[in-house]
Amino acid sequence: MFHDALAAWTNDDVLQTEAARAALGARHPAGLRVLDWPELRALFATYDPPATRQGRRDRRFGLLSVALATLGLILALLSPLAVGAERVIEMAAAALLVAGLAIMVFHRLGAQPKARSLGQRFGAELVRSLYFQAVANNLDLAARAMADDAALDDWKTARAQMLAFLPKPEDLPGQIPKLAGAVDDDAEAWVLPEWSDAPKPPEPSADLDLLLWLLRGQRLDGQLDYLQRKLSASLGAPGRRAAAVRGLRLFLLAAAVVTGLIAGVLLMMGRTPGSADVKLALEVTVGAVVAVLALGVINDDRLLAGDANRYAASFTAVSKARTRFDRGGVPEKLAALREVEIVCYRDLREFVGAHWRSR
């Protein structure tokens, strides 16, 4: 239940690890010489690890705020049992609740770190898109380069020129507010503007068949594998975590309401706000409310549910594209590869928009 299905994800769809390149080279050396892109791999490494670290940092802040608020709540409940040390326990509980609230506020107001982390994630996925778009829009050259050294030189030269179309890393955080908006045209999905017009399908050949088969595995199967992991039953997956968070928040809110009512009834019965039972009820109420707020900072159940719905929709769309790829000839296979690029870009923009608006 607690297993992170993406913990071992290595981005081997873009041959990011030595093991992936060695495996492809051992089975299809002609494919490796076309699909291995060292310059792009280096660029991807500047985006993806920082984005992953930032995401983990955000989750740690969120979990820390929840832990502090929960610990404060537990201390408040136990304070009546600490005979002779009630005041110390109550102060410690209050300090923990304030610390949890402070972390929550710091995280919520950190717009610049959020822009930076989303910019890194957008950049990493744009680099991934370029890897596949470059091949899909130059199938003839890439297929010839599998066996022809002159064509391979042309392929490497063309690839090097494509890198200039990627945005500069330092510019991406400032573009996030705009990228958080809706996609106006599918042409935005293409790293090179000229790729918005579909190229002419190349003539069939054995090298082309192998290249298309490899692309099917790396892009279509790889994307579906990623989405299946995101839709798994683990609490690390958005859908399951959204349900768990929703239930926990409802429980804490119910506890806050009940203890708040108890405090109100006690006051109506003539107890003073400083009496032990009223103070305990109020401390539990405040602690439960702070825990709910802290939990929502990094585990917004509506955001998580939206992520799960988006992943499910993408899984359906990519599955349809793979079916189209499998059933058609070269023109249909090319159309399916281009369709996946648009699906992935729209999903990326929706991700950026949802997480930017939730900050």
Secondary structure, DSSP 8 states (H G I E B T S, - for coil): ----TTTT---GGGT-SHHHHHHHHHH-HHHHHHH--HHHHHHHHHHHHHHHHHHHHHHHHHHHHHHHHHHHHHHHHHGGGSTT-HHHHHHHHHHHHHHHHHHHHHHHT-HHHHHHHHHHHHHHHHHHHHHHHHHHTTHHHHHHHTT-HHHHHHHHHHHHHHGGGS--GGGHHHHHHHHTS----GGGG-SSGGGGS--------HHHHHHHHHHIIIIIIHHHHHHHHHTSSSTTSHHHHHHHHHHHHHHHHHHHHHHHHHHHHHHHTT--TTSHHHHHHHHHHHHHHHHHHHHHHH--HHHHHHHHHHHHHHHHHHHHHHHHHHHS-HHHHHHHHHHHHHHHHHHHHHHHHHHHHT-
